[in-house]
Amino acid sequence: MGSNMSINLDANIIPGKSIGGISLGDNVNDIIKCIEAEYCINVIEFENFGVKYLCYKINDGAISFTVNEIGHIVSLWCEPPYKGSFNGKLYPGITARKLKEISSIQTIIKGYLVIDNNPLIYYGMPDDIDDFNCFSDLDDDVFFNELYVGDLNQSWKI
């Protein structure tokens, strides 16, 4: 992200790469410098297996990302009110019914919902879903709000 760039809360989502102009691997300081005057940014510190991370939430989580100890983005996701999509089909806030309509395969990998075997874009499971045998068992009105880009075949340091 260049110093004169800004984020866009309705930009296309690029699997394995970016949401709204923010990309995996970007440096958090560059992003904050570009957007801090324009957007509300909340920062949450957490620890995972003894390693400290920071999670940044832009505009109440429209775009969120986690950075590693050297400030590089290692996890990137969006939630409503983010308006962008991937191919006009996958977007945050989609229902299980809609996912069933637009896809042929829904698989749980590493606790995430992968659509049509594309491990570069995936959904976080809703907090209230904890026990089911297969995707088709879910109620059609279940919302999938967290849409991630990354690579579930690659192990990020988180």
C-alpha positions as CSV (number, residue, x, y, z in Angstrom):
1,M,0.0,0.0,0.0
2,G,1.5,3.3,-1.0
3,S,1.5,6.4,1.1
4,N,-1.2,8.1,-1.0
5,M,-3.5,5.1,-1.2
6,S,-6.7,4.6,0.8
7,I,-8.9,1.7,1.6
8,N,-12.2,1.1,-0.1
9,L,-15.0,-0.6,1.9
10,D,-16.7,-1.9,-1.3
11,A,-13.7,-3.0,-3.4
12,N,-13.5,-6.5,-4.8
13,I,-12.0,-9.1,-2.6
14,I,-9.0,-10.9,-4.0
15,P,-8.6,-14.4,-2.6
16,G,-5.3,-15.2,-1.0
17,K,-4.3,-11.5,-1.2
18,S,-6.4,-8.5,-0.3
19,I,-9.5,-6.9,1.0
20,G,-10.3,-3.2,0.3
21,G,-6.8,-2.4,-0.7
22,I,-5.1,-3.9,2.3
23,S,-3.0,-7.0,1.5
24,L,-1.5,-9.9,3.4
25,G,2.2,-9.0,4.2
26,D,1.6,-5.2,4.2
27,N,3.2,-3.3,7.0
28,V,0.8,-2.0,9.6
29,N,2.6,1.3,10.0
30,D,2.1,2.1,6.3
31,I,-1.6,1.3,6.5
32,I,-2.2,3.3,9.7
33,K,-0.4,6.3,8.3
34,C,-2.7,6.2,5.2
35,I,-6.0,5.8,6.9
36,E,-5.9,7.0,10.5
37,A,-7.4,10.4,9.7
38,E,-10.2,8.8,7.7
39,Y,-11.3,5.7,9.7
40,C,-11.9,4.6,13.2
41,I,-9.3,2.0,14.2
42,N,-9.5,-0.2,17.3
43,V,-6.4,-2.2,18.4
44,I,-6.6,-5.3,20.5
45,E,-3.5,-7.1,21.9
46,F,-3.6,-10.9,22.4
47,E,-1.2,-13.8,22.9
48,N,-1.2,-17.1,21.1
49,F,1.2,-19.8,22.3
50,G,3.4,-17.3,24.0
51,V,3.6,-14.9,21.1
52,K,2.1,-11.4,21.2
53,Y,0.0,-10.2,18.3
54,L,-2.1,-7.1,17.6
55,C,-5.5,-7.1,15.9
56,Y,-6.6,-4.0,14.1
57,K,-10.3,-3.4,13.5
58,I,-11.2,-0.7,11.0
59,N,-14.7,0.9,11.2
60,D,-16.0,-1.6,13.8
61,G,-14.6,-4.6,11.9
62,A,-15.5,-3.8,8.3
63,I,-11.9,-4.8,7.7
64,S,-9.8,-6.5,10.4
65,F,-6.3,-7.8,10.4
66,T,-3.7,-9.3,12.7
67,V,0.0,-8.4,12.6
68,N,3.0,-10.4,13.7
69,E,5.8,-9.1,16.0
70,I,7.4,-7.2,13.1
71,G,4.2,-5.5,12.0
72,H,3.3,-7.5,8.9
73,I,-0.3,-8.6,8.3
74,V,-0.6,-12.4,8.7
75,S,-4.4,-12.6,8.9
76,L,-7.0,-10.5,7.0
77,W,-10.8,-10.6,7.0
78,C,-13.9,-8.5,6.6
79,E,-17.4,-8.4,8.1
80,P,-20.6,-6.4,7.4
81,P,-20.7,-3.4,6.7
82,Y,-18.0,-4.3,4.2
83,K,-19.8,-4.2,0.8
84,G,-17.2,-5.8,-1.6
85,S,-17.3,-9.3,-2.8
86,F,-15.4,-12.0,-4.7
87,N,-16.9,-12.5,-8.2
88,G,-20.1,-11.0,-7.0
89,K,-20.8,-14.2,-5.1
90,L,-18.9,-14.4,-1.9
91,Y,-19.3,-11.6,0.6
92,P,-19.4,-11.1,4.4
93,G,-22.9,-11.6,5.9
94,I,-24.0,-14.3,3.5
95,T,-26.5,-16.9,4.6
96,A,-26.1,-20.7,4.5
97,R,-29.0,-20.7,2.1
98,K,-27.2,-18.5,-0.4
99,L,-24.0,-20.5,-0.1
100,K,-25.9,-23.6,-0.9
101,E,-27.4,-21.9,-4.0
102,I,-24.1,-20.6,-5.4
103,S,-21.7,-23.4,-4.6
104,S,-21.4,-27.1,-5.2
105,I,-19.0,-28.1,-2.4
106,Q,-18.8,-26.7,1.2
107,T,-16.0,-28.1,3.3
108,I,-14.7,-27.4,6.8
109,I,-10.9,-27.1,6.9
110,K,-9.0,-26.1,10.1
111,G,-12.3,-24.8,11.5
112,Y,-13.1,-22.6,8.5
113,L,-15.8,-23.0,5.8
114,V,-14.2,-23.4,2.4
115,I,-16.4,-23.0,-0.7
116,D,-15.9,-25.0,-3.9
117,N,-12.4,-26.2,-2.8
118,N,-10.8,-22.7,-2.9
119,P,-8.5,-22.5,0.2
120,L,-7.6,-18.8,-0.6
121,I,-11.0,-17.4,0.5
122,Y,-13.0,-18.8,3.4
123,Y,-15.5,-18.1,6.2
124,G,-15.1,-18.1,9.9
125,M,-17.7,-20.3,11.6
126,P,-20.4,-18.4,13.5
127,D,-19.9,-18.3,17.3
128,D,-23.2,-20.1,18.0
129,I,-22.4,-23.1,15.7
130,D,-20.5,-25.7,17.6
131,D,-21.8,-29.2,16.7
132,F,-23.0,-30.4,13.3
133,N,-22.1,-33.3,10.9
134,C,-22.1,-31.5,7.6
135,F,-22.8,-28.1,6.1
136,S,-26.2,-29.2,4.8
137,D,-27.3,-29.8,8.5
138,L,-27.1,-26.0,9.1
139,D,-30.2,-23.9,9.2
140,D,-30.6,-21.9,6.0
141,D,-30.7,-18.6,8.0
142,V,-27.3,-19.0,9.6
143,F,-25.1,-16.0,8.7
144,F,-21.5,-16.2,7.8
145,N,-20.1,-12.8,8.7
146,E,-16.3,-13.2,8.7
147,L,-14.8,-13.6,5.2
148,Y,-11.1,-14.3,5.2
149,V,-8.4,-14.2,2.5
150,G,-5.3,-16.2,2.9
151,D,-4.1,-19.7,2.2
152,L,-5.4,-22.5,4.4
153,N,-2.7,-24.7,2.9
154,Q,0.0,-22.4,4.2
155,S,0.7,-22.1,7.9
156,W,0.8,-18.5,9.1
157,K,2.6,-17.8,12.3
158,I,-0.5,-17.4,14.4
